[in-house]
Amino acid sequence: MTTTTPSSSATFRKVHPLDAHSAIRLGLPAPDHLAVIRSAAMASVLVAPAFEAEAKAVLLSALGAGLRYVSPGEWLAVSRDEVPEGLLGRLSMTLAGMADVIDQSDARVLLDLSGPAVRAILAKGAGVDLRPDAFPVGRSANVVIGHVAANLAAVAPDRFEIAVTRSYAVALTDDLLLMGREFGLSVGFSD
């Protein structure tokens, strides 16, 4: 009898959870568009209570609009310009002794919803007041959209970024497409 020993190394190919989604087609985006960001660096930042104010100031200086509020003492750092290792290393060094930084880049998907009807689209299924005076540019919060929990951030008057766990990316995309159907919401990958 012959036995074979499996190789100790394996090659894995990174597959985006929306690669095979049937609604994603090439072409020009509609005025209201859901862009699926192929790669973004994301990290959870968990701050020790004694350092919360200091760490928040450091994070705002380091990330600016890339800082997303999650809960007291917890933020989500988002960067489209850095590789995950770079963001993780930079934040770990900057926040040494104040916070733990955990890479979330492969665990979450970043969506970018933009256009004149984005607040109306999100209002159909997001459990938060989206009026510009209640959810202004720069604000972020954990919310339920449709039936999926996600982190929602207003990054421009007519643009929101949504960070969702990888396993719920397809469900959230389907919910957003349904909510945006009357507005002709398109969806596609973005670089």
Buried (B, 14 or more C-beta within 10 A) or exposed (E): EEEEEEEEEEEEEEEBBBEEBEBBEEEEBBEBBBBBBBEBBBBBBBBBEEBBEBBBEBBEEBBEBBBBBBEEBBBBBBBBEBEBEEBBEBBBEBBEEBBEBBBBBEEBBBBBBBBEBBBBBBBBBBEBEBEEEEBEBEBBBBBEBBEBEBBBBBBEEBBBBBBBBBEBBBBBBBBBBBBBEEBEBBBBBBE
